[in-house]
Structure formats: structure tokens, C-alpha cells
Amino acid sequence: MTKRCCVFVDGENLRHGIVDLFRGQFERRDYLPKNANWEKLFADFARQACPEGELLRTYWYTIQHLDFFPYRISKDTVERNHLFRRQKDLQDRFEGLSGDTLDAECDKIAEHIHRRRQTMQNRFDGWIAVQNGISQKHRSIEYRRAGAITHNLFTDRLGGEKAVDVKLATDLIVLRDIYDVAIIVSGDQDYVPAVQVVKDAGKTVVNVAFERRNGQLHPGGARRLNQLTDYSVRVSHDDLKTYLGIEDGNA
């Protein structure tokens, strides 16, 4: 009897793994390698996890929205200046300033933050466009988006998020009647409770682990998740590189 397989991909976990494993070998501005054959990659995961199985669908989980801090900058000069002066990273810029010189410095900061926000929004829109292109090219891949991630406009850093993890874990349980084998592409131990639930329902759960060039496992896996899943699929550095279409010298 053919076993039904579904792949569940933690999108950011996968992307960060690729960046670490192939640092400098593909253009990070592209978000993901342009020449990757994602359908074949996930099909290979399923083939290794269950040779007698059939891959039904790959669910790829990503962020739905981008939030910004601050959400807005007040047009009121006093309120705006007060907001800026509360930020530790900006305090040196205000030393000895007052009156018109303080207002002028805050104008510069406000303009810089506006440009930074537009740049980050353009990047995020580009990520969505890449994802849409992948799902259009590979019909067996479905993006499932959830939650938001915050971009701090003062520090130019992205914050953390948990909604994607929750969505993947929820779908792992809700969709358990459509698959016999669940293949998880992530090293996040937050999935441990959901894995236990679907195993108790009689399902087989497999996790995917990537190897470095030297054959050692990429240190992104969660020990508890690795112990709880039925077994792991190890993907060699060279095989992953081939599926991703990465060539030496790309940077």
C-alpha cells in the first residue's frame, strides 16, 4: 500500500540554514537561490523518508506581514523629538542640541527612518514575489503564511516571531488524516508537542537534517525534536547544493 507523505517546511529556518551552509555562494539579496529546483528537493526528502510513499504536497510556512517600530512618526515636533530622544542608539546625536538645531537633527532622523522603512518594505515585497514565483512554478508547493515580524527602524533589526511555528504545528495536527508520513524541515524544538500528538495518532514523523561540507550535521537541529521523530533524513552538502543550483564562485 502506497503511503501518503507531506512535507512541512519552516521557511525561515530553511533559509537561515541555506545562508549558513553556502555563505558567500549565492546572492543573499535574492532571498533564496534563484536556480533551485524546489520540487525535486522536497520529492527527494519524501523518497528518502519513505521509498514506497507518494508526496502529496509541500506546505511552506512564512511570515504574512511586516510590522514596523515605530508604527508612525508624529507630525507634532515635541512628540516626535521626545520619541527620538528616548532611543538609546540616538542619544549621542542630541548631546548639546536644543531649539532649532535639535529640530533639524530630528528632521534628519525622521527622513532616514522613512527611507529605511521603504527599503525594508520593498525587501519584504520582494520576498513575497519570490515565494509566489516558486508556488506558481511548482504546483505541489503551497505557501501558508501567518503572523508578523517586527522591524525596528531605529536599530534596523528584525525581531522574533512565533506565529509561523504555531501555524505549522497546528497544521501538522489538523491535516493528519491526509498523510501517513510527515516530513519536517526544521530544527525547532517548538514542534515537539505537535509531533507527539501525530505520533500518538499512528503517524510516522521524519525530520530532515543537512550536512556541512565535511559531512558533519549542520548545528541547527533541536535535540529533543531529533529524539522524538521516528528517524532522520540526512541530506549531503553536495546533493543540497545541486538541488539549489548553487555553483562555486557565486557571490
N, C-alpha and C positions, 0 to 999 in steps of 0.2 A: 504494500500500500504506500503510495506516494505521500510524504509528509509535507505539510504546508509550512513555509518559512516566511517570516517577516523580519526586516532589518530596521532597527531603531537607532537613529544617529543623533547624538548630542553635537549639534553643529559647531558651537564654539570650541568644544573640547577637541573635535576633529581638526578644526582649523589651526588651533594653537599647537597641536601635535605636528601637523604638517610644517608649520613655520619653524618649529624647533628641530625637526628631523632634517629639513632641507634648507637650513638657514643660508641665505645668500644665493640659492639656486633657482629661485623664481621671484618675480617682481611682486613684492608684497602689496603694492598699490592695486594689483589686480584682485585682491581679496582671496581668491583661490586660483590654483594653476589653470591657465586658460585651456590647455590641451588635454585635460583629464578625461578619461572615459569612465565616468562615474558608474554607469550601468554595469559595465564589465567588472569594475572593482567590487561592487556590492554583490553581484552574482557570484564572484569568486569567494566572498565571505560565506555565502549560503552553501556553495558547493563543498567547501572545506568543513563547514559546520554540520552539514547533512547531505552526503553524496547522493542519497536516494530522494532528496527533497526537491521541492519546486518553490522558487522565490515568487511570492505573490506581489509584494510591494515593499518599497523602502520609504520609511517615514523619517524625514529630516527636520529636526526641530531647531528653530532660530527665534531671535527676538522680533517682536511685532512692531514696537515703537521705540523712538529715541526721545528721551526727555532731557531737558536742559536745566542746569542750575547756574545762575538764577533764571527763573522762568521768564521774567521780564525785567527790564531796567526802567525805573520810574522816570518820567519826564520832569518830575519835581527835583530841582537841583539839590536841595537839602537832603531829601530822602535818598537820592542816588549816591551822593557823596558819603553819606553815613553808611550805606551798604558797602561801598568800596573800602572805606577805612576800617571796617570790621574784618577784612580779609588779611590774614597773616602774611600771605605772599605779596601783598601790595603795600604793606605798612612803610617799608623803606622809601617808597616813592613819594610819600606825603610828608616826609620829615622836613620841617621848616616852612612848609607851604601854608598859605592862607589866602582868603579872599579870591581875587581874580586868578592868581597863579594856581590855587587849588582847583578852581573850577576848570581851568584849562587842562590841567593834568587829568582830571576825571573825564573830560571830554575825550581825550586821547584813549583812555582805558575803555570807555564805552564804545568807541569806534572799533578798537581792537577786538573787543568781545563780540561785537556784531559780526565782524569778518570771520572770527573763529567759529561762531555758531553756523554761519552759512557754509563754511568749508566742511564742518563735520556733518551737516545735514546732507550736503552733496555726496560725501563719502558713504553715508548710510543709504541714500537713494541708490548709489552705485552697487552696494551690496545686494539690495533687493533686486536690482536689474540682473545681476549675475545669477541669483537664485532662480528668478523667473526663467532665465535662459536655460538653466540646467533642467528645470522641470518640463520645459517645452521640448527640449531635445530628447530627454529620457522619460518617456511616459510612465515608467514604472516607479518613478521617484516623485514623492509628494511632500511639499514643504508644509509644515504645520507650525504656525507662528503663535507666540504667546508672550504677553508681558512687555516690559520696557526696560531699557538700561539708561542710566543717567550719565550725562556728560557734564562734568564740572567745567564751566567756561573759565574759571579763574585758574585752575591747575592744568587744564587741557587733558584731563584723565577720565576714562570711563570707569563707572562704578560696577558693582556686582549685581547679579540678578538671580532669581530662583524660579521665576515663572516657567521658564523653559524646562527645567528639571521636573517641576511638578506636572507639566503637561505630558512629558514623555512617560513619567511614572504612571500617570493616570491612564494614558492610552495603552500602556503595557497590560494593565489590568482589564480595562473596558473592552479591548479588542481581542482578548484571549481566546474567544470562541472561533476566531477566523484563522488562527495559526496553531501549529503543533510545536514549532521551534521558534523561539525569539532570539535574535542575534543583536546584542547591544554593542554599539560602537561608542564607548565612553570609558573613562576611568573614575567616574564619580561615585563615591560610596553612598550618595543620597538615594540611589536606586535600590539599595539593599532591601528595604521593606517590600517594595513592589515586586522584586524578584522572588522573594519568599512566598508572596501571595500566589503568583502564577505557577510556581513550582508545586505548591500545595494543590493547585488545580490540575496537576498532572502534565504540565507543560515542561519542555526542555528549554533551558536558558543557557546561551553561549555568549561569552564576551570576546571581543577582538582586541588583540594586543599587537603593537607594532614593534619591530626590531630596529635597532640602530645599525649603522654600517658594520660595526664589529660583532653583530649577532646578539648583543645584549638587549634585553627588553627596554623599550623607552620608559623612563620612570614617571609615567603619568597615570598608572593604574592604581586603583584603590584595593588594598589588601583584602578587606572584608568582602568586597564585590567579587574579586577573583576567587576567593574561597567558597563563596556561596553558589556561583554559577556552576553548571554541570561540568563544563570544561571550557578551554580557551582555544581560539584560532590564532595562531601566530603568523603574522604577515612579514615576510622578509623585506629588508630595506630596498633591495633591487626590484622585487616584484611591485612594491608600492610605488617606487619611482617610475616604473614602466607604465603602470595604470594612470599615474598622474601626468604623464607626458613631460616629465622634467628631464632636461638634458644638462650634462656638466657644462659649467661656464655660463649658465643663465643667471643673471643677477640684475 
